[in-house]
Amino acid sequence: MTNKNAREIVLDTLLDIDRNNIYSNAALNKALSSNQFMSKRDRAFITRMTEGVTEQRLKLDYIINTFSKTKINKCKPLIRCILRMGVYEIYYMDSIPDEAACNECVKLTIKRGFSGLKGFVNGVLRNICRNKEQVEFPSKESGAAYYYSVQYSIRQETAQLLIDTYGEEITEKILEAGNMERGTSIRVNTEKIAVDAYKKLLEKEGIQADDGIYNDTSLIIGHYDYIRRIPGFFDGFFAVQDESSCLAVKAAGIKKGQLIIDLCAAPGGKTMYAAELTGKTGSVISRDISVEKTALIEENIERLGYSNVHVEVHDALICDKELIGKADVVICDLPCSGLGIMGRKNDIKYNTTKTQIAELQKLQRQILAVGAEYVKHGGCLIYSTCTITKQENEDNVKWFLENSDLKLESLAPYMPEQLEERAEKGYITLLQGIDGSDGFFIARFVKE
């Protein structure tokens, strides 16, 4: 049985998310960093509980509301988090007996100074234990968007947006993928170690390492404790980067000696890959809007050992006249709603709105207009997002074609064989649950 300290860390992390509006992955990373000397078992428990409660939040709330006279949004934040923890254990953690889950939640309630509510917490959780198989969840007949909202813990409005774009069958596959356990995609830094050699090193340490689907320098890893403890992390042997993100860089067709500008670069995955491809004779200007963001880029660049990157704080909305017409490649991987990575960043499911998407679309178009200024004749601009909405992707392609002198060019020569046909038109959307990667959009424009 995991000790109580681990549970308290989970509670503190969930409260951090709930009270301070902090992203769950950031809150979890902070918790793990502060407790990196705990046992692997405890750290695994903290990760599983924090991610699980966040991932299933709306479904957990639906269950609690079914059995509690006081609805979840009327509960104190601490009690709300404890109830969610208890229900998650009851429904999703078979290794923990239901009675133990209830008892631990009651103890936690008392320890945190809410003895007067121990009966409420105990009563709700034990009622759920007795009747957990009798919960009536919404059916598709009650409305697909409502059904998906509860079943996959996503805002009803966002579920409807996906249904309107992709239909119910594909939407369900997208949402199912968010709840599936999947490995971490890394790109091997081949300037320091060969892919096969690094794969063997990982396997020797008991870390699962499978070849990537689309990128020959990518590995999908699993069965590890903490990313910074993976062999070769501090030696710069790898960068955490999804294969879809690697494809966006490959789509640029970067050659040795070229000048690359990465406009919204933090944390620097595409910058680093571009630096490797352009080589020491080329250079990458890697920019983002704040010192905090560029610090992330610099940290990764230093760890991986690239000497041809110039990191700068710069607002992508402001045109740098000194760079007009200079770049061989401009990478516009722009701020977006992030619906392609909602399985990795669960908060996205709860925060995305139509208003937000409309505001992001406006911002994306403004940055694209600036980015087009930097492309030299014969150069290219790569537009990419980690989202799957039509408004932020295809609609922006149409707008850009009408409002710039750049033209679409086929992506097929830069894509793996299985994606070539879909990439002929100059852009491609990868869908989680369909394509074996994060949801991602890539478009290639050239200045003739």
N, C-alpha and C positions, 0 to 999 in steps of 0.2 A: 504494500500500500504506500502511495506517495505521501511524504510527510506534509504537515500543515504549512510549513514555510513556503512550499511550492504553491499551495493554494492561495496563500496571501499575496504572493507575487502576481499570480493570475488576476486576483481581485484588484490589486493596485493598477495593473496594466489596463484592465477593462474600465476602471474609473478614470484613468488618464485619457482614454479614448472618449468616454462618455462626457466627461466634464470639460475637457480642454480642447475638444474638437481636433484632436491629433490623429493622424492616419494610423491605422492598426499596425501596419508593418513597421512604422517608425517607433511606435510605442513598444512593440515586441522586441525590436532590435535593441532599444534602450534597456529593457528589462534583462535581456540575455547578456548584454555587455556588462551590466552591473552585477550579474550573478554567474559569470563565466566559470567560476571554480566549483559550482554545484555539480552534483553527479550528473552523468549523461541521462540517467533515467528521469531525474527531476526536471532537467532542462527540456527533455522530450515532452513531459507532462505539461509544462508551462506553454510550450509551443502549440501542442495539440489543443489544449483547452482554450487558449487565447484565440487562435485561428478558428477553431470550431465554433465557439460562441459568436464570434464576429460574423462568420460565414453563414450561420443559421439563425441570425438574430430575429428576423421577422417570423420565422416558423416557431421559434421558441416562445416569442411573445404571444403568438396565436394560441399555443398550448396553455400558457399561463393564464391568459384571459378567459379561456374556457373553464378553468377551475377556480379562479380567484374573483371574489366580489370586488376587490380593489384592482382596477385595471393597471396594467404594467406602467403606463405613462403617468399614473398618479402616485406610484411608489417612489420612495426616496432613492436617489441614484445608487447608493450602496446596496440597498435591499433589492433593487432591480437587477444589479449585476450578480448578486448571490443567487437569486432565483434562476437567472439564465444559466449560471454555472451548474446548478443542481439539475435542471431539466436537461441540459446537454449531456451530463453524465448518465442520467437515467435512460435517455434514448440512444446515445451514440457511443457509450463506453462500457462495453460488456464486461470488461475486466474488473469493474468496480461495482459491487453489489448495490442495489437501489437503497437499502437501509443505510449503508455506509455513506452514500452520497448525501442522503438527508441529514444524517448525524453531523457530518463535517460542515455542512452549510449552516446548521444551527449553532455549532461551536464558533464558526466564523462570525455569525451575527452577534453572539455574546461578546466575543473578543474585541469586536469593533465598537462596542458601547451601545448596542441596540437590544439589550436584554428584553425590553418590553415588547419587541417584535418577534422574539424567538418562536412564540406559539403560532403566529401568522405564517412565518417561513416554514415551520414544521408541518403545519396543517395543509398548506398548499402543496408542498412537495409530496407528502404522504398520500394525499388525495390523487395526485397525478400518478404515483407509483401503483396505486390500486386499480386505476382505470386507464392506464396508458394505451391499452389496445382499443379502447372505446372512443378515442378522439375522432370526431367526424371532420375531416379536412375538406375544403372546397373541391368540387368536381369540375371537370372541364365544361360540363353543361351549365354551370353557374357563371361561365365566362372564362375564356382562356387566359386573359390577362390576370384576373383575380386568382385563378388556379396557379399560374406560374409564380405570382407574387408570393403566395404562401409556401408553395412547394419548394421554390428555389430562393426564397428570401430576397426578392428584388422589388423595387417600387413598381406599383401597378402601371404607372405612366411609362416607365422605361420598358417594361415587358410589352406593352402595347406598341411602343415605337419599334421594337424588334419584330413583332408579329407583322406590323404594317410593311416592314422592309423585306423580311425574309419568309414570312408565312409561319404557321404553327410548328410544322415538323422540324425545320431547320432551327427555329428559335429554341425548341426544346433541346436539341443537340448542343447548341451553344451554351445553354444554361446548365445542362448536365455536366458539361466539361468543366464548369467552374467548381463543381463539387467533387471532381475526381482528383485523387492523389496523383501527382506527376513530379518527375524529377526536375532538377535545376539545369538549365542550359548554360554551358560555359563555352567560351571561345578560347582555344589554346593559343598562347603567344608563341608562334613558331619561330620567332627570332631568338627565343631562349631554349625551347625544347620541341622536339618532334611530337606530333599528335600520338603516334603509337607508343612512344617512350613514356609520355605522360599518362596515357591510359593504363599502361602496365604498372606505373608507380602508384596510381590510385587504387588499382585492384589489389596490389600487394598490401595496401593499408586497409583492406576490407571495404573500400568504397566502390559502389556499383558505378560502372562507366560504360555507357553504350554510345555507339556512333550516332551522330546527328542525321537527320533525314535529308536536309537540304544543303547543309554547308559542310565541306570536308574538313574544316578545322574546328568543328563544334563537337562537344560531347554532352550527353545527358547523364547527370550524376545523381546518385541517391545513396541512402544509408550512411549519411555523415552527420556529425553532431552540430558543428558551427562552422560557417564559411571560412572564418579566419584561421581555423585549426586545420583546414585541408592542406596537405603537403604541397608546397610550392606557392602558397598564397603570397607570402612576403617576398618570395623570389620573383614574383611577377610572371609566373608560368601561365596564368589564365585571367580572363575577365569574365564576370557574370554578364552574359548577353544572350538573349533569345535568338534563335535561328532566323526568325522573321526580321529582326533588327539587323542581323548580318546580311541578309538578302538586300536590304535597303542600300547598304554600302556597296555591295557587289553590283547593284543596278547602275551605279555611277561609272562602272568600267574604268576605274582609276588606274593610271599608268605611272611608272616611275618618273619622278621629277616634277609632278604637277602641283599646282597651288589649289588647296582645298579650303573652303570656308564652311565651317559648321556653325550655324546661327544660334541655335538653342541647344547647346551641346551637353549640359549637365545630365547625368553624372559622367558622361564622356565615353560611352561604349562605342559609338560610331566614330568619334574622333580618333580613338585608339586604333580601330581597325583601318581607318583611312590613313593614319600615320604609318602603319605597317605596309600598306599597299603602295603608297607614294614613295616610300623609302627615304633614305638620308639625303638624297638629292632634291627631294620635294619638301613641301611644308604644309602644315595645317594651322589655320587660324581658328581657334576654338573659343567661342564666345557664349556668355550667358549674362543674365540681367543683374546679378548681385554677387557680392564677394562670397556669400555663403555657397552659392551654386558653383562658382568658378573654383572654390576651394576643393569641392568634390572632384572636379576634373583634374586639378593639379595633384591631388592625392593619388588618383588612379594612374596618371601619367608617370609620376615618380616611381610608383610601385612596379609598373610594367617596363619602365626604362626607355621611353621614347624621347629622343632629343630634338625632334623636328616639329614640335608643337608649340605654338605661341598662344597662351591662354590669356584672354582679355575680358574685362567687364564691359559689356556694351549692350544697350537696348536695341533689340532687333528691329524695332519700329523706326529707328533713326538711321537714315542712309549715311554711310561712311563714304564721302565723296572720293577719298583716296583709293578706294577699292573698286570703283565703278569700272566695269569691263575688264577686270583683272583675273577673275577666278576661272580655272578649268572646270571645277566642280563646286556647286553650292549645295549644301545639305540643309534642307528645311524640314527637320523632324520637329513638328510644331506642337505647342500645347493643345490638348484635345480632351474630350470627355473620358477617354480611357476605357471604353467598354470592351475593348479587345483584351484587356488584362484584368478584368474584374474578378477573375478566379484567383489572381495573385494579390490584388488589392481590393479586399471585400468592401471597403467603404464606398467604392465607386457605385455599387449597386443601390446605395441608399441616398446618394447625393446628386445624381445626374437628373437634370430637368430640361425641358424644352427651351426654357429661357436661357439656361447656361449654354446649351448647344448653339443657340442663335448668337450669343455673345462671343463664343469661341470661334464660330465661323467668320464673324467680322474681323476678329484679331488675326486669324489665319490668313485671310485675304490681304490684310495690311502688311503682314510680314512677307508674304509671297511677292507682293509688289516691290518691296525693298530688295528682296533676294534676287529678283530678276535683273536688277541694275548691276549686280556684281558679275554676272555671267559674261564671259568673253565670247566673241564669235567663234563658233565651233565647240563651245563649252556646253555643259548640261546642268540642270537643276533637278535635284531629287526631292520630291515632296512626299513625306511619309507621316503617318499618324498611327498610334496604337489604339485606334477606335474603329468601329464598323458601321457608323451612321452614314447614310447617303449625303446628308447635309454637309458633313465635314470632309467628305471624300469626293465622290463623283460630282456633286454640285460645285465644289471648289475647282475641280479640273475644268469643268465647262466655263466657269467664270474666268479662270486664269487664261484659257485659250482666247477668250473674247477681250481680255484686258491687258495682254502683253504681246510681245513679238516672239515669244517662244512657242514651239510646236511639240506635240507629243511624238515620241519615238518608241518603237517596239522595245519591250523589255525582254523579249524572248531570248536574245543572244546572251543575256546575263543571268538567266534563271536556270535551275536544274530541269532536267528533261520532263519530269512529271508536271511542271508548271508552265512549260513553254507555250502551249496552245492558249491558255488563259491570259498570258502576258503579252500576246501579239498586239493588242490595241494600245499598249503604252502604259497601262496601269493594271493593278491586280489587287484584289481583296482576299486576304487569308482569314479563315474563320476558325476560331477555337472549336474543338469538337468535330471539325470536318477535315482540317488540314494538318492536324498534329503539331500545331504551334500556337503561339499567342495569336489573337485577332490582330490583323495589321493591314495597312494600306500603303502601297508604293506606286508612285507615278514618276515617269522620266520625261523631262522636257529638254529640248535642245534649242540653242540659238544658232540658226543657220547662217 
